[in-house]
Structure formats: structure tokens, C-alpha cells
Amino acid sequence: MSNIALALKEEIIRISRKETRSEIDKLRKISTQYRSEIAALKRRALALEQQISKMGKQTGKKAVINQEAEETAKNRFTAKGFKSLRKRLGLTAAEIGYLLDVATPTIYNWESGNSSPREQQMVKIVMLRGMGKKQVNAIISEKV
């Protein structure tokens, strides 16, 4: 009788291994599919984040340019006003030229009305209008 019990026990073990193996294979296939889907989603998320950062940089630059253009459009340039600004700040033409990154003769041309500043310089001039003597002198001392 022990032979029948032993044979029955071995058959039960064999069938249970076969059943568990088939279930495990199904789970492995599903797990592999999930892993590949997760990897694809991670790649897509990374690509989207890169696109967002590129767009953020582009719109950030455009926003700054548009804001600067709006500021310069609101503020007009007059030779008399620029000359009074320079005198109010107590700066020489060379010093204000140094602050605006232009040559000294350019400052004299602006003050005489022979030429007018470009947008880049107008932005800096608008910033200078909001500063006082102490701030301007601090910037000059930092640059030198």
C-alpha cells in the first residue's frame, strides 16, 4: 500500500508543479509587459519634460524681450532728458558710457541729438533712470 501512497504523492507533486509553472509563466509574461510599458512611459515622460524645459526657456526669453520692448516703448528718449539724467547722477560721459557699454563720443552724439540709442541701450538707460547716485557709484566701483 505504501507504493500506491508514494505514487499518488509523487503524481500530486508533479501536477502541482506543472500547474504552478504554467501560472508563473503567465505572471512572468504579464510582468514583462508591465515593465516594458513602464519603461516606455518613463521615456515619454522624460521627452515631455525636455520639451517643457525648452519651451520654458524660449518663452522666458520672449517674455523678457517683450517686457523690455514694452518698457522702452513707454519711455521715449530725448537728448535734453539724457543730458539732465547724466548731470543728476553726477557722471561724466565716460562713466555713463562705461555703464551703458558704449563709447564716450556716442554719449556726446546722443546728448547733441545727432543719434539715438538702440533698444539694448534704452533698456539700460531706463534702468539708470530708476537709480540714485549711490547705486550708480556702487555699480561703477564694482566694475572697476
C-alpha positions in Angstrom: 0.0 0.0 0.0 2.9 2.3 0.5 3.6 2.1 -3.2 0.2 3.4 -4.1 0.5 6.2 -1.5 4.0 7.1 -2.7 2.9 7.0 -6.4 -0.1 9.2 -5.6 2.0 11.6 -3.6 4.5 11.9 -6.5 1.7 12.4 -9.0 0.2 15.2 -6.9 3.6 16.9 -6.6 4.2 16.6 -10.4 0.7 18.0 -11.3 1.0 20.8 -8.7 4.5 21.8 -10.1 3.0 21.7 -13.6 0.1 23.9 -12.6 2.3 26.4 -10.7 4.8 26.5 -13.6 2.0 27.5 -16.0 0.7 30.1 -13.7 4.2 31.5 -13.1 4.8 31.7 -16.8 1.6 33.7 -17.3 2.7 36.0 -14.5 6.2 36.4 -16.0 4.7 37.4 -19.3 2.4 39.9 -17.7 5.3 41.3 -15.6 7.5 41.7 -18.7 4.7 43.6 -20.5 4.2 45.9 -17.5 8.0 46.5 -17.3 8.2 47.4 -20.9 5.1 49.7 -20.6 6.7 51.4 -17.6 10.0 51.9 -19.4 8.1 53.4 -22.4 6.2 55.7 -20.1 9.4 56.8 -18.4 11.0 57.6 -21.8 7.9 59.6 -22.8 7.8 61.5 -19.5 11.5 62.4 -20.0 10.9 63.6 -23.5 7.9 65.7 -22.4 10.0 67.2 -19.5 12.7 68.1 -22.0 10.1 69.7 -24.3 8.7 71.7 -21.4 12.1 72.9 -20.3 12.9 74.0 -23.9 9.6 75.8 -24.2 10.1 77.4 -20.8 13.4 78.7 -21.9 12.1 80.0 -25.2 9.0 81.7 -23.6 11.2 83.1 -20.8 13.4 84.8 -23.3 10.5 86.0 -25.3 8.8 87.3 -22.2 11.9 89.2 -21.2 12.3 90.6 -24.7 8.7 91.6 -24.9 8.8 93.2 -21.4 11.9 95.1 -22.3 10.3 96.3 -25.6 7.2 97.4 -23.7 9.4 99.3 -21.2 11.3 101.0 -24.0 8.2 101.8 -25.9 6.7 103.5 -22.9 9.9 105.6 -22.3 11.0 107.8 -25.1 14.4 109.2 -25.5 15.3 112.9 -25.6 18.7 114.4 -25.8 17.9 117.0 -23.2 16.5 114.4 -20.8 19.5 112.2 -21.2 21.9 115.1 -20.5 19.9 116.0 -17.4 20.0 112.4 -16.2 23.7 112.3 -16.6 24.1 115.5 -14.6 21.6 114.4 -12.0 23.6 111.3 -11.4 26.8 113.3 -11.4 28.5 111.2 -14.0 31.0 112.1 -16.7 30.3 111.0 -20.3 33.0 108.3 -19.9 31.4 106.9 -16.8 27.9 106.7 -18.2 29.4 105.3 -21.4 31.1 102.6 -19.3 27.8 101.8 -17.6 25.9 101.6 -20.9 28.8 99.8 -22.7 29.2 102.5 -25.3 32.0 104.8 -26.3 32.3 108.4 -24.9 31.7 110.0 -28.3 28.4 108.1 -28.6 27.2 109.7 -25.4 28.0 113.2 -26.8 26.2 112.3 -30.0 23.1 111.2 -28.0 23.2 114.4 -26.0 23.6 116.6 -29.0 20.7 114.8 -30.8 22.9 113.5 -33.7 22.0 109.9 -32.9 19.7 107.9 -30.6 20.4 104.8 -28.6 19.4 101.3 -29.7 16.9 99.1 -27.8 19.7 97.4 -25.8 21.0 100.7 -24.5 17.5 102.1 -24.0 16.8 99.3 -21.6 19.9 100.2 -19.6 19.0 103.9 -19.7 15.5 103.1 -18.3 17.2 101.2 -15.5 19.5 104.1 -14.8 16.6 106.4 -14.6 15.3 104.5 -11.6 18.7 104.6 -9.7 20.2 107.1 -7.5 23.8 108.4 -7.2 24.8 105.9 -4.5 23.6 102.9 -6.5 25.3 104.1 -9.7 28.5 104.8 -7.8 28.4 101.3 -6.3 28.0 99.7 -9.7 30.9 101.7 -11.1 33.1 100.7 -8.2 32.2 97.1 -8.6 33.0 97.1 -12.3 36.4 98.8 -11.8 
